[in-house]
Amino acid sequence: MNKLKVVRTPFESAMMAQRNGTLRTPSVMMNGGNIPYFKYQLSVHKFNLGLMSKGIKCKHITLKDLKEYYGLKGRYASQCLEEFMVIFERWTR
């Protein structure tokens, strides 16, 4: 029997590990309440990609890092931002 291998991005793998209880994420406080860690992470990466798409470099994070983590295929930050927004909308509803 031929089994299909499911390919997940590191982001999807981390989300699954958190849901399964094998990954503990830090607590994030915002406006006096807790928000999910991955929602915070998505928001920060959206901000970073927005800056990169305007030609502004970010400290400690590169476009290559974000492309690998989320499985983005675009060549430029502006192309990756469009792809990322689909992921962002999917996971932050």
PyMOL Python script that loads the backbone (N, CA, C, O; Angstrom):
from pymol import cmd

cmd.read_pdbstr("""\
ATOM      1  N   MET A   1       0.837  -1.162   0.000  1.00  0.00           N
ATOM      2  CA  MET A   1       0.000   0.000   0.000  1.00  0.00           C
ATOM      3  C   MET A   1       0.894   1.242   0.000  1.00  0.00           C
ATOM      4  O   MET A   1       1.868   1.307   0.750  1.00  0.00           O
ATOM      5  N   ASN A   2       0.570   2.206  -0.823  1.00  0.00           N
ATOM      6  CA  ASN A   2       1.360   3.415  -0.975  1.00  0.00           C
ATOM      7  C   ASN A   2       0.812   4.503  -0.058  1.00  0.00           C
ATOM      8  O   ASN A   2      -0.335   4.925  -0.203  1.00  0.00           O
ATOM      9  N   LYS A   3       1.641   4.957   0.893  1.00  0.00           N
ATOM     10  CA  LYS A   3       1.201   5.994   1.821  1.00  0.00           C
ATOM     11  C   LYS A   3       1.710   7.351   1.344  1.00  0.00           C
ATOM     12  O   LYS A   3       2.864   7.495   0.940  1.00  0.00           O
ATOM     13  N   LEU A   4       0.831   8.330   1.402  1.00  0.00           N
ATOM     14  CA  LEU A   4       1.228   9.686   1.061  1.00  0.00           C
ATOM     15  C   LEU A   4       1.836  10.344   2.287  1.00  0.00           C
ATOM     16  O   LEU A   4       1.295  10.251   3.389  1.00  0.00           O
ATOM     17  N   LYS A   5       2.970  11.012   2.084  1.00  0.00           N
ATOM     18  CA  LYS A   5       3.613  11.716   3.182  1.00  0.00           C
ATOM     19  C   LYS A   5       3.101  13.155   3.194  1.00  0.00           C
ATOM     20  O   LYS A   5       3.163  13.860   2.187  1.00  0.00           O
ATOM     21  N   VAL A   6       2.601  13.572   4.338  1.00  0.00           N
ATOM     22  CA  VAL A   6       2.088  14.925   4.477  1.00  0.00           C
ATOM     23  C   VAL A   6       3.272  15.844   4.776  1.00  0.00           C
ATOM     24  O   VAL A   6       4.007  15.628   5.739  1.00  0.00           O
ATOM     25  N   VAL A   7       3.444  16.851   3.958  1.00  0.00           N
ATOM     26  CA  VAL A   7       4.533  17.802   4.150  1.00  0.00           C
ATOM     27  C   VAL A   7       3.971  19.027   4.850  1.00  0.00           C
ATOM     28  O   VAL A   7       3.056  19.683   4.352  1.00  0.00           O
ATOM     29  N   ARG A   8       4.532  19.320   6.006  1.00  0.00           N
ATOM     30  CA  ARG A   8       4.099  20.477   6.784  1.00  0.00           C
ATOM     31  C   ARG A   8       5.241  21.476   6.876  1.00  0.00           C
ATOM     32  O   ARG A   8       6.415  21.108   6.895  1.00  0.00           O
ATOM     33  N   THR A   9       4.875  22.723   6.933  1.00  0.00           N
ATOM     34  CA  THR A   9       5.886  23.750   7.167  1.00  0.00           C
ATOM     35  C   THR A   9       6.262  23.717   8.642  1.00  0.00           C
ATOM     36  O   THR A   9       5.516  23.169   9.453  1.00  0.00           O
ATOM     37  N   PRO A  10       7.406  24.292   9.004  1.00  0.00           N
ATOM     38  CA  PRO A  10       7.752  24.353  10.431  1.00  0.00           C
ATOM     39  C   PRO A  10       6.683  25.065  11.264  1.00  0.00           C
ATOM     40  O   PRO A  10       6.469  24.710  12.423  1.00  0.00           O
ATOM     41  N   PHE A  11       6.012  26.064  10.689  1.00  0.00           N
ATOM     42  CA  PHE A  11       4.933  26.752  11.397  1.00  0.00           C
ATOM     43  C   PHE A  11       3.789  25.789  11.691  1.00  0.00           C
ATOM     44  O   PHE A  11       3.297  25.735  12.818  1.00  0.00           O
ATOM     45  N   GLU A  12       3.367  25.036  10.691  1.00  0.00           N
ATOM     46  CA  GLU A  12       2.272  24.081  10.882  1.00  0.00           C
ATOM     47  C   GLU A  12       2.665  22.991  11.868  1.00  0.00           C
ATOM     48  O   GLU A  12       1.842  22.559  12.676  1.00  0.00           O
ATOM     49  N   SER A  13       3.916  22.543  11.810  1.00  0.00           N
ATOM     50  CA  SER A  13       4.393  21.525  12.751  1.00  0.00           C
ATOM     51  C   SER A  13       4.377  22.054  14.180  1.00  0.00           C
ATOM     52  O   SER A  13       4.001  21.336  15.106  1.00  0.00           O
ATOM     53  N   ALA A  14       4.785  23.309  14.361  1.00  0.00           N
ATOM     54  CA  ALA A  14       4.771  23.905  15.700  1.00  0.00           C
ATOM     55  C   ALA A  14       3.344  24.046  16.217  1.00  0.00           C
ATOM     56  O   ALA A  14       3.078  23.788  17.391  1.00  0.00           O
ATOM     57  N   MET A  15       2.427  24.453  15.346  1.00  0.00           N
ATOM     58  CA  MET A  15       1.021  24.570  15.747  1.00  0.00           C
ATOM     59  C   MET A  15       0.468  23.214  16.186  1.00  0.00           C
ATOM     60  O   MET A  15      -0.225  23.114  17.198  1.00  0.00           O
ATOM     61  N   MET A  16       0.783  22.176  15.415  1.00  0.00           N
ATOM     62  CA  MET A  16       0.317  20.828  15.754  1.00  0.00           C
ATOM     63  C   MET A  16       0.925  20.360  17.079  1.00  0.00           C
ATOM     64  O   MET A  16       0.236  19.757  17.902  1.00  0.00           O
ATOM     65  N   ALA A  17       2.204  20.637  17.279  1.00  0.00           N
ATOM     66  CA  ALA A  17       2.870  20.219  18.512  1.00  0.00           C
ATOM     67  C   ALA A  17       2.266  20.931  19.722  1.00  0.00           C
ATOM     68  O   ALA A  17       2.145  20.335  20.792  1.00  0.00           O
ATOM     69  N   GLN A  18       1.890  22.186  19.562  1.00  0.00           N
ATOM     70  CA  GLN A  18       1.257  22.904  20.664  1.00  0.00           C
ATOM     71  C   GLN A  18      -0.113  22.309  20.969  1.00  0.00           C
ATOM     72  O   GLN A  18      -0.469  22.126  22.133  1.00  0.00           O
ATOM     73  N   ARG A  19      -0.873  22.010  19.933  1.00  0.00           N
ATOM     74  CA  ARG A  19      -2.207  21.422  20.130  1.00  0.00           C
ATOM     75  C   ARG A  19      -2.130  20.044  20.773  1.00  0.00           C
ATOM     76  O   ARG A  19      -2.995  19.672  21.566  1.00  0.00           O
ATOM     77  N   ASN A  20      -1.073  19.276  20.423  1.00  0.00           N
ATOM     78  CA  ASN A  20      -0.902  17.934  20.987  1.00  0.00           C
ATOM     79  C   ASN A  20      -0.331  17.969  22.400  1.00  0.00           C
ATOM     80  O   ASN A  20      -0.336  16.957  23.100  1.00  0.00           O
ATOM     81  N   GLY A  21       0.159  19.129  22.817  1.00  0.00           N
ATOM     82  CA  GLY A  21       0.737  19.253  24.156  1.00  0.00           C
ATOM     83  C   GLY A  21       2.213  18.941  24.221  1.00  0.00           C
ATOM     84  O   GLY A  21       2.770  18.883  25.317  1.00  0.00           O
ATOM     85  N   THR A  22       2.883  18.732  23.073  1.00  0.00           N
ATOM     86  CA  THR A  22       4.312  18.429  23.082  1.00  0.00           C
ATOM     87  C   THR A  22       5.171  19.684  22.973  1.00  0.00           C
ATOM     88  O   THR A  22       6.394  19.607  23.091  1.00  0.00           O
ATOM     89  N   LEU A  23       4.549  20.834  22.749  1.00  0.00           N
ATOM     90  CA  LEU A  23       5.273  22.106  22.689  1.00  0.00           C
ATOM     91  C   LEU A  23       4.589  23.098  23.614  1.00  0.00           C
ATOM     92  O   LEU A  23       3.396  23.374  23.481  1.00  0.00           O
ATOM     93  N   ARG A  24       5.359  23.627  24.550  1.00  0.00           N
ATOM     94  CA  ARG A  24       4.823  24.650  25.445  1.00  0.00           C
ATOM     95  C   ARG A  24       5.223  26.003  24.903  1.00  0.00           C
ATOM     96  O   ARG A  24       6.392  26.228  24.589  1.00  0.00           O
ATOM     97  N   THR A  25       4.274  26.897  24.790  1.00  0.00           N
ATOM     98  CA  THR A  25       4.548  28.234  24.279  1.00  0.00           C
ATOM     99  C   THR A  25       4.445  29.238  25.418  1.00  0.00           C
ATOM    100  O   THR A  25       3.729  29.009  26.393  1.00  0.00           O
ATOM    101  N   PRO A  26       5.163  30.352  25.293  1.00  0.00           N
ATOM    102  CA  PRO A  26       5.099  31.359  26.355  1.00  0.00           C
ATOM    103  C   PRO A  26       3.743  32.042  26.415  1.00  0.00           C
ATOM    104  O   PRO A  26       2.997  32.060  25.436  1.00  0.00           O
ATOM    105  N   SER A  27       3.441  32.591  27.554  1.00  0.00           N
ATOM    106  CA  SER A  27       2.216  33.348  27.740  1.00  0.00           C
ATOM    107  C   SER A  27       2.444  34.767  27.228  1.00  0.00           C
ATOM    108  O   SER A  27       3.461  35.384  27.544  1.00  0.00           O
ATOM    109  N   VAL A  28       1.510  35.284  26.446  1.00  0.00           N
ATOM    110  CA  VAL A  28       1.633  36.630  25.891  1.00  0.00           C
ATOM    111  C   VAL A  28       0.479  37.471  26.426  1.00  0.00           C
ATOM    112  O   VAL A  28      -0.692  37.139  26.237  1.00  0.00           O
ATOM    113  N   MET A  29       0.831  38.562  27.094  1.00  0.00           N
ATOM    114  CA  MET A  29      -0.174  39.474  27.649  1.00  0.00           C
ATOM    115  C   MET A  29      -0.308  40.682  26.732  1.00  0.00           C
ATOM    116  O   MET A  29       0.687  41.251  26.282  1.00  0.00           O
ATOM    117  N   MET A  30      -1.550  41.062  26.462  1.00  0.00           N
ATOM    118  CA  MET A  30      -1.801  42.237  25.648  1.00  0.00           C
ATOM    119  C   MET A  30      -3.111  42.859  26.095  1.00  0.00           C
ATOM    120  O   MET A  30      -4.128  42.173  26.197  1.00  0.00           O
ATOM    121  N   ASN A  31      -3.089  44.148  26.359  1.00  0.00           N
ATOM    122  CA  ASN A  31      -4.275  44.873  26.812  1.00  0.00           C
ATOM    123  C   ASN A  31      -4.933  44.224  28.022  1.00  0.00           C
ATOM    124  O   ASN A  31      -6.159  44.185  28.121  1.00  0.00           O
ATOM    125  N   GLY A  32      -4.124  43.721  28.933  1.00  0.00           N
ATOM    126  CA  GLY A  32      -4.636  43.161  30.169  1.00  0.00           C
ATOM    127  C   GLY A  32      -5.144  41.739  30.066  1.00  0.00           C
ATOM    128  O   GLY A  32      -5.698  41.223  31.037  1.00  0.00           O
ATOM    129  N   GLY A  33      -4.981  41.086  28.932  1.00  0.00           N
ATOM    130  CA  GLY A  33      -5.443  39.707  28.781  1.00  0.00           C
ATOM    131  C   GLY A  33      -4.447  38.871  27.993  1.00  0.00           C
ATOM    132  O   GLY A  33      -3.580  39.401  27.298  1.00  0.00           O
ATOM    133  N   ASN A  34      -4.582  37.575  28.110  1.00  0.00           N
ATOM    134  CA  ASN A  34      -3.716  36.657  27.358  1.00  0.00           C
ATOM    135  C   ASN A  34      -4.199  36.521  25.929  1.00  0.00           C
ATOM    136  O   ASN A  34      -5.402  36.510  25.667  1.00  0.00           O
ATOM    137  N   ILE A  35      -3.251  36.417  25.002  1.00  0.00           N
ATOM    138  CA  ILE A  35      -3.576  36.086  23.612  1.00  0.00           C
ATOM    139  C   ILE A  35      -2.754  34.868  23.229  1.00  0.00           C
ATOM    140  O   ILE A  35      -1.679  34.661  23.792  1.00  0.00           O
ATOM    141  N   PRO A  36      -3.223  34.055  22.288  1.00  0.00           N
ATOM    142  CA  PRO A  36      -2.449  32.881  21.871  1.00  0.00           C
ATOM    143  C   PRO A  36      -1.082  33.280  21.313  1.00  0.00           C
ATOM    144  O   PRO A  36      -0.964  34.265  20.584  1.00  0.00           O
ATOM    145  N   TYR A  37      -0.063  32.514  21.659  1.00  0.00           N
ATOM    146  CA  TYR A  37       1.302  32.823  21.241  1.00  0.00           C
ATOM    147  C   TYR A  37       1.424  32.905  19.722  1.00  0.00           C
ATOM    148  O   TYR A  37       2.055  33.826  19.204  1.00  0.00           O
ATOM    149  N   PHE A  38       0.830  31.959  19.007  1.00  0.00           N
ATOM    150  CA  PHE A  38       0.994  31.947  17.553  1.00  0.00           C
ATOM    151  C   PHE A  38       0.262  33.109  16.878  1.00  0.00           C
ATOM    152  O   PHE A  38       0.665  33.544  15.800  1.00  0.00           O
ATOM    153  N   LYS A  39      -0.786  33.605  17.485  1.00  0.00           N
ATOM    154  CA  LYS A  39      -1.452  34.796  16.954  1.00  0.00           C
ATOM    155  C   LYS A  39      -0.523  36.001  17.097  1.00  0.00           C
ATOM    156  O   LYS A  39      -0.431  36.833  16.193  1.00  0.00           O
ATOM    157  N   TYR A  40       0.156  36.089  18.223  1.00  0.00           N
ATOM    158  CA  TYR A  40       1.140  37.148  18.435  1.00  0.00           C
ATOM    159  C   TYR A  40       2.273  37.025  17.419  1.00  0.00           C
ATOM    160  O   TYR A  40       2.685  38.012  16.809  1.00  0.00           O
ATOM    161  N   GLN A  41       2.767  35.812  17.247  1.00  0.00           N
ATOM    162  CA  GLN A  41       3.867  35.577  16.316  1.00  0.00           C
ATOM    163  C   GLN A  41       3.479  35.964  14.884  1.00  0.00           C
ATOM    164  O   GLN A  41       4.264  36.592  14.174  1.00  0.00           O
ATOM    165  N   LEU A  42       2.290  35.595  14.473  1.00  0.00           N
ATOM    166  CA  LEU A  42       1.814  35.963  13.141  1.00  0.00           C
ATOM    167  C   LEU A  42       1.741  37.481  12.983  1.00  0.00           C
ATOM    168  O   LEU A  42       2.098  38.012  11.932  1.00  0.00           O
ATOM    169  N   SER A  43       1.289  38.168  14.004  1.00  0.00           N
ATOM    170  CA  SER A  43       1.184  39.628  13.944  1.00  0.00           C
ATOM    171  C   SER A  43       2.552  40.280  13.813  1.00  0.00           C
ATOM    172  O   SER A  43       2.724  41.218  13.035  1.00  0.00           O
ATOM    173  N   VAL A  44       3.520  39.789  14.567  1.00  0.00           N
ATOM    174  CA  VAL A  44       4.880  40.335  14.494  1.00  0.00           C
ATOM    175  C   VAL A  44       5.485  40.072  13.115  1.00  0.00           C
ATOM    176  O   VAL A  44       6.122  40.952  12.536  1.00  0.00           O
ATOM    177  N   HIS A  45       5.288  38.877  12.599  1.00  0.00           N
ATOM    178  CA  HIS A  45       5.843  38.554  11.285  1.00  0.00           C
ATOM    179  C   HIS A  45       5.143  39.321  10.165  1.00  0.00           C
ATOM    180  O   HIS A  45       5.766  39.649   9.155  1.00  0.00           O
ATOM    181  N   LYS A  46       3.876  39.604  10.332  1.00  0.00           N
ATOM    182  CA  LYS A  46       3.164  40.441   9.364  1.00  0.00           C
ATOM    183  C   LYS A  46       3.774  41.843   9.350  1.00  0.00           C
ATOM    184  O   LYS A  46       4.002  42.419   8.286  1.00  0.00           O
ATOM    185  N   PHE A  47       4.034  42.380  10.526  1.00  0.00           N
ATOM    186  CA  PHE A  47       4.669  43.692  10.644  1.00  0.00           C
ATOM    187  C   PHE A  47       6.041  43.680   9.966  1.00  0.00           C
ATOM    188  O   PHE A  47       6.362  44.581   9.191  1.00  0.00           O
ATOM    189  N   ASN A  48       6.851  42.655  10.260  1.00  0.00           N
ATOM    190  CA  ASN A  48       8.188  42.557   9.675  1.00  0.00           C
ATOM    191  C   ASN A  48       8.138  42.449   8.160  1.00  0.00           C
ATOM    192  O   ASN A  48       8.903  43.116   7.465  1.00  0.00           O
ATOM    193  N   LEU A  49       7.247  41.618   7.644  1.00  0.00           N
ATOM    194  CA  LEU A  49       7.127  41.481   6.189  1.00  0.00           C
ATOM    195  C   LEU A  49       6.652  42.774   5.543  1.00  0.00           C
ATOM    196  O   LEU A  49       7.073  43.106   4.435  1.00  0.00           O
ATOM    197  N   GLY A  50       5.782  43.500   6.225  1.00  0.00           N
ATOM    198  CA  GLY A  50       5.334  44.788   5.711  1.00  0.00           C
ATOM    199  C   GLY A  50       6.493  45.766   5.571  1.00  0.00           C
ATOM    200  O   GLY A  50       6.590  46.489   4.579  1.00  0.00           O
ATOM    201  N   LEU A  51       7.374  45.783   6.576  1.00  0.00           N
ATOM    202  CA  LEU A  51       8.555  46.637   6.493  1.00  0.00           C
ATOM    203  C   LEU A  51       9.483  46.178   5.370  1.00  0.00           C
ATOM    204  O   LEU A  51       9.980  46.993   4.593  1.00  0.00           O
ATOM    205  N   MET A  52       9.713  44.872   5.294  1.00  0.00           N
ATOM    206  CA  MET A  52      10.603  44.335   4.263  1.00  0.00           C
ATOM    207  C   MET A  52      10.081  44.631   2.859  1.00  0.00           C
ATOM    208  O   MET A  52      10.863  44.884   1.942  1.00  0.00           O
ATOM    209  N   SER A  53       8.764  44.598   2.695  1.00  0.00           N
ATOM    210  CA  SER A  53       8.186  44.857   1.376  1.00  0.00           C
ATOM    211  C   SER A  53       8.378  46.314   0.954  1.00  0.00           C
ATOM    212  O   SER A  53       8.278  46.640  -0.229  1.00  0.00           O
ATOM    213  N   LYS A  54       8.654  47.188   1.926  1.00  0.00           N
ATOM    214  CA  LYS A  54       8.924  48.601   1.635  1.00  0.00           C
ATOM    215  C   LYS A  54      10.422  48.885   1.557  1.00  0.00           C
ATOM    216  O   LYS A  54      10.838  50.033   1.401  1.00  0.00           O
ATOM    217  N   GLY A  55      11.240  47.811   1.670  1.00  0.00           N
ATOM    218  CA  GLY A  55      12.689  47.964   1.556  1.00  0.00           C
ATOM    219  C   GLY A  55      13.402  48.243   2.858  1.00  0.00           C
ATOM    220  O   GLY A  55      14.579  48.604   2.848  1.00  0.00           O
ATOM    221  N   ILE A  56      12.722  48.084   3.978  1.00  0.00           N
ATOM    222  CA  ILE A  56      13.322  48.333   5.292  1.00  0.00           C
ATOM    223  C   ILE A  56      13.751  47.000   5.888  1.00  0.00           C
ATOM    224  O   ILE A  56      12.952  46.068   5.973  1.00  0.00           O
ATOM    225  N   LYS A  57      15.007  46.910   6.299  1.00  0.00           N
ATOM    226  CA  LYS A  57      15.511  45.677   6.900  1.00  0.00           C
ATOM    227  C   LYS A  57      15.100  45.593   8.359  1.00  0.00           C
ATOM    228  O   LYS A  57      14.927  46.611   9.029  1.00  0.00           O
ATOM    229  N   CYS A  58      14.945  44.370   8.841  1.00  0.00           N
ATOM    230  CA  CYS A  58      14.581  44.126  10.240  1.00  0.00           C
ATOM    231  C   CYS A  58      15.740  43.416  10.931  1.00  0.00           C
ATOM    232  O   CYS A  58      16.392  42.549  10.349  1.00  0.00           O
ATOM    233  N   LYS A  59      15.981  43.794  12.171  1.00  0.00           N
ATOM    234  CA  LYS A  59      17.023  43.134  12.948  1.00  0.00           C
ATOM    235  C   LYS A  59      16.575  41.737  13.353  1.00  0.00           C
ATOM    236  O   LYS A  59      15.414  41.515  13.695  1.00  0.00           O
ATOM    237  N   HIS A  60      17.497  40.820  13.310  1.00  0.00           N
ATOM    238  CA  HIS A  60      17.319  39.464  13.827  1.00  0.00           C
ATOM    239  C   HIS A  60      16.352  38.586  13.030  1.00  0.00           C
ATOM    240  O   HIS A  60      16.042  37.479  13.470  1.00  0.00           O
ATOM    241  N   ILE A  61      15.871  39.038  11.887  1.00  0.00           N
ATOM    242  CA  ILE A  61      14.998  38.200  11.064  1.00  0.00           C
ATOM    243  C   ILE A  61      15.225  38.557   9.601  1.00  0.00           C
ATOM    244  O   ILE A  61      15.375  39.726   9.245  1.00  0.00           O
ATOM    245  N   THR A  62      15.246  37.535   8.769  1.00  0.00           N
ATOM    246  CA  THR A  62      15.455  37.758   7.341  1.00  0.00           C
ATOM    247  C   THR A  62      14.275  37.206   6.549  1.00  0.00           C
ATOM    248  O   THR A  62      13.474  36.420   7.057  1.00  0.00           O
ATOM    249  N   LEU A  63      14.192  37.628   5.321  1.00  0.00           N
ATOM    250  CA  LEU A  63      13.144  37.115   4.441  1.00  0.00           C
ATOM    251  C   LEU A  63      13.296  35.611   4.276  1.00  0.00           C
ATOM    252  O   LEU A  63      12.306  34.880   4.226  1.00  0.00           O
ATOM    253  N   LYS A  64      14.531  35.155   4.192  1.00  0.00           N
ATOM    254  CA  LYS A  64      14.789  33.715   4.047  1.00  0.00           C
ATOM    255  C   LYS A  64      14.223  32.934   5.234  1.00  0.00           C
ATOM    256  O   LYS A  64      13.628  31.872   5.056  1.00  0.00           O
ATOM    257  N   ASP A  65      14.409  33.460   6.437  1.00  0.00           N
ATOM    258  CA  ASP A  65      13.865  32.808   7.642  1.00  0.00           C
ATOM    259  C   ASP A  65      12.350  32.658   7.554  1.00  0.00           C
ATOM    260  O   ASP A  65      11.808  31.584   7.817  1.00  0.00           O
ATOM    261  N   LEU A  66      11.673  33.738   7.182  1.00  0.00           N
ATOM    262  CA  LEU A  66      10.212  33.715   7.092  1.00  0.00           C
ATOM    263  C   LEU A  66       9.738  32.792   5.977  1.00  0.00           C
ATOM    264  O   LEU A  66       8.741  32.088   6.137  1.00  0.00           O
ATOM    265  N   LYS A  67      10.443  32.790   4.853  1.00  0.00           N
ATOM    266  CA  LYS A  67      10.060  31.919   3.744  1.00  0.00           C
ATOM    267  C   LYS A  67      10.157  30.453   4.148  1.00  0.00           C
ATOM    268  O   LYS A  67       9.277  29.655   3.826  1.00  0.00           O
ATOM    269  N   GLU A  68      11.228  30.104   4.853  1.00  0.00           N
ATOM    270  CA  GLU A  68      11.402  28.715   5.289  1.00  0.00           C
ATOM    271  C   GLU A  68      10.364  28.324   6.337  1.00  0.00           C
ATOM    272  O   GLU A  68       9.823  27.219   6.285  1.00  0.00           O
ATOM    273  N   TYR A  69      10.081  29.203   7.275  1.00  0.00           N
ATOM    274  CA  TYR A  69       9.179  28.894   8.377  1.00  0.00           C
ATOM    275  C   TYR A  69       7.740  28.725   7.913  1.00  0.00           C
ATOM    276  O   TYR A  69       7.037  27.829   8.380  1.00  0.00           O
ATOM    277  N   TYR A  70       7.300  29.581   6.998  1.00  0.00           N
ATOM    278  CA  TYR A  70       5.914  29.533   6.539  1.00  0.00           C
ATOM    279  C   TYR A  70       5.737  28.842   5.190  1.00  0.00           C
ATOM    280  O   TYR A  70       4.605  28.657   4.744  1.00  0.00           O
ATOM    281  N   GLY A  71       6.822  28.460   4.533  1.00  0.00           N
ATOM    282  CA  GLY A  71       6.725  27.801   3.233  1.00  0.00           C
ATOM    283  C   GLY A  71       6.345  28.758   2.110  1.00  0.00           C
ATOM    284  O   GLY A  71       5.667  28.363   1.161  1.00  0.00           O
ATOM    285  N   LEU A  72       6.773  30.001   2.212  1.00  0.00           N
ATOM    286  CA  LEU A  72       6.449  30.999   1.194  1.00  0.00           C
ATOM    287  C   LEU A  72       7.332  30.804  -0.029  1.00  0.00           C
ATOM    288  O   LEU A  72       8.493  30.418   0.099  1.00  0.00           O
ATOM    289  N   LYS A  73       6.791  31.067  -1.214  1.00  0.00           N
ATOM    290  CA  LYS A  73       7.515  30.810  -2.464  1.00  0.00           C
ATOM    291  C   LYS A  73       7.933  32.072  -3.211  1.00  0.00           C
ATOM    292  O   LYS A  73       8.719  31.987  -4.155  1.00  0.00           O
ATOM    293  N   GLY A  74       7.436  33.225  -2.818  1.00  0.00           N
ATOM    294  CA  GLY A  74       7.737  34.463  -3.534  1.00  0.00           C
ATOM    295  C   GLY A  74       9.217  34.791  -3.516  1.00  0.00           C
ATOM    296  O   GLY A  74       9.952  34.385  -2.616  1.00  0.00           O
ATOM    297  N   ARG A  75       9.642  35.537  -4.531  1.00  0.00           N
ATOM    298  CA  ARG A  75      11.042  35.919  -4.613  1.00  0.00           C
ATOM    299  C   ARG A  75      11.319  37.184  -3.810  1.00  0.00           C
ATOM    300  O   ARG A  75      12.381  37.324  -3.203  1.00  0.00           O
ATOM    301  N   TYR A  76      10.373  38.089  -3.812  1.00  0.00           N
ATOM    302  CA  TYR A  76      10.526  39.368  -3.129  1.00  0.00           C
ATOM    303  C   TYR A  76       9.594  39.434  -1.928  1.00  0.00           C
ATOM    304  O   TYR A  76       8.618  38.688  -1.840  1.00  0.00           O
ATOM    305  N   ALA A  77       9.909  40.336  -1.006  1.00  0.00           N
ATOM    306  CA  ALA A  77       9.107  40.476   0.211  1.00  0.00           C
ATOM    307  C   ALA A  77       7.662  40.837  -0.110  1.00  0.00           C
ATOM    308  O   ALA A  77       6.744  40.375   0.566  1.00  0.00           O
ATOM    309  N   SER A  78       7.454  41.659  -1.136  1.00  0.00           N
ATOM    310  CA  SER A  78       6.080  42.048  -1.483  1.00  0.00           C
ATOM    311  C   SER A  78       5.278  40.843  -1.969  1.00  0.00           C
ATOM    312  O   SER A  78       4.086  40.743  -1.678  1.00  0.00           O
ATOM    313  N   GLN A  79       5.908  39.934  -2.699  1.00  0.00           N
ATOM    314  CA  GLN A  79       5.232  38.714  -3.145  1.00  0.00           C
ATOM    315  C   GLN A  79       4.958  37.797  -1.955  1.00  0.00           C
ATOM    316  O   GLN A  79       3.888  37.197  -1.860  1.00  0.00           O
ATOM    317  N   CYS A  80       5.919  37.694  -1.060  1.00  0.00           N
ATOM    318  CA  CYS A  80       5.750  36.853   0.125  1.00  0.00           C
ATOM    319  C   CYS A  80       4.676  37.410   1.049  1.00  0.00           C
ATOM    320  O   CYS A  80       3.959  36.648   1.698  1.00  0.00           O
ATOM    321  N   LEU A  81       4.562  38.726   1.112  1.00  0.00           N
ATOM    322  CA  LEU A  81       3.535  39.344   1.951  1.00  0.00           C
ATOM    323  C   LEU A  81       2.142  38.945   1.475  1.00  0.00           C
ATOM    324  O   LEU A  81       1.262  38.676   2.293  1.00  0.00           O
ATOM    325  N   GLU A  82       1.938  38.905   0.173  1.00  0.00           N
ATOM    326  CA  GLU A  82       0.641  38.482  -0.373  1.00  0.00           C
ATOM    327  C   GLU A  82       0.334  37.042   0.017  1.00  0.00           C
ATOM    328  O   GLU A  82      -0.785  36.733   0.426  1.00  0.00           O
ATOM    329  N   GLU A  83       1.323  36.159  -0.108  1.00  0.00           N
ATOM    330  CA  GLU A  83       1.146  34.757   0.279  1.00  0.00           C
ATOM    331  C   GLU A  83       0.903  34.647   1.787  1.00  0.00           C
ATOM    332  O   GLU A  83       0.055  33.878   2.238  1.00  0.00           O
ATOM    333  N   PHE A  84       1.661  35.427   2.550  1.00  0.00           N
ATOM    334  CA  PHE A  84       1.563  35.381   4.001  1.00  0.00           C
ATOM    335  C   PHE A  84       0.190  35.818   4.484  1.00  0.00           C
ATOM    336  O   PHE A  84      -0.329  35.272   5.458  1.00  0.00           O
ATOM    337  N   MET A  85      -0.399  36.788   3.816  1.00  0.00           N
ATOM    338  CA  MET A  85      -1.716  37.290   4.236  1.00  0.00           C
ATOM    339  C   MET A  85      -2.780  36.191   4.173  1.00  0.00           C
ATOM    340  O   MET A  85      -3.723  36.196   4.965  1.00  0.00           O
ATOM    341  N   VAL A  86      -2.636  35.256   3.243  1.00  0.00           N
ATOM    342  CA  VAL A  86      -3.558  34.116   3.174  1.00  0.00           C
ATOM    343  C   VAL A  86      -3.398  33.270   4.443  1.00  0.00           C
ATOM    344  O   VAL A  86      -4.387  32.857   5.049  1.00  0.00           O
ATOM    345  N   ILE A  87      -2.167  33.021   4.830  1.00  0.00           N
ATOM    346  CA  ILE A  87      -1.888  32.241   6.035  1.00  0.00           C
ATOM    347  C   ILE A  87      -2.391  33.004   7.256  1.00  0.00           C
ATOM    348  O   ILE A  87      -3.022  32.426   8.141  1.00  0.00           O
ATOM    349  N   PHE A  88      -2.107  34.299   7.298  1.00  0.00           N
ATOM    350  CA  PHE A  88      -2.516  35.144   8.421  1.00  0.00           C
ATOM    351  C   PHE A  88      -4.025  35.118   8.613  1.00  0.00           C
ATOM    352  O   PHE A  88      -4.506  34.934   9.731  1.00  0.00           O
ATOM    353  N   GLU A  89      -4.775  35.302   7.530  1.00  0.00           N
ATOM    354  CA  GLU A  89      -6.242  35.297   7.613  1.00  0.00           C
ATOM    355  C   GLU A  89      -6.763  33.932   8.059  1.00  0.00           C
ATOM    356  O   GLU A  89      -7.728  33.845   8.818  1.00  0.00           O
ATOM    357  N   ARG A  90      -6.130  32.891   7.591  1.00  0.00           N
ATOM    358  CA  ARG A  90      -6.570  31.527   7.936  1.00  0.00           C
ATOM    359  C   ARG A  90      -6.420  31.229   9.421  1.00  0.00           C
ATOM    360  O   ARG A  90      -7.299  30.624  10.034  1.00  0.00           O
ATOM    361  N   TRP A  91      -5.303  31.658   9.992  1.00  0.00           N
ATOM    362  CA  TRP A  91      -4.996  31.276  11.370  1.00  0.00           C
ATOM    363  C   TRP A  91      -5.432  32.289  12.416  1.00  0.00           C
ATOM    364  O   TRP A  91      -5.405  31.973  13.605  1.00  0.00           O
ATOM    365  N   THR A  92      -5.833  33.500  12.022  1.00  0.00           N
ATOM    366  CA  THR A  92      -6.197  34.491  13.038  1.00  0.00           C
ATOM    367  C   THR A  92      -7.694  34.748  13.114  1.00  0.00           C
ATOM    368  O   THR A  92      -8.108  35.694  13.785  1.00  0.00           O
ATOM    369  N   ARG A  93      -8.496  33.968  12.474  1.00  0.00           N
ATOM    370  CA  ARG A  93      -9.954  34.142  12.547  1.00  0.00           C
ATOM    371  C   ARG A  93     -10.471  33.921  13.934  1.00  0.00           C
ATOM    372  O   ARG A  93     -11.674  34.029  14.168  1.00  0.00           O
TER     373      ARG A  93
END
""", "prot")
cmd.dss("prot")
cmd.show_as("cartoon", "prot")
cmd.util.cbc("prot")
cmd.orient("prot")
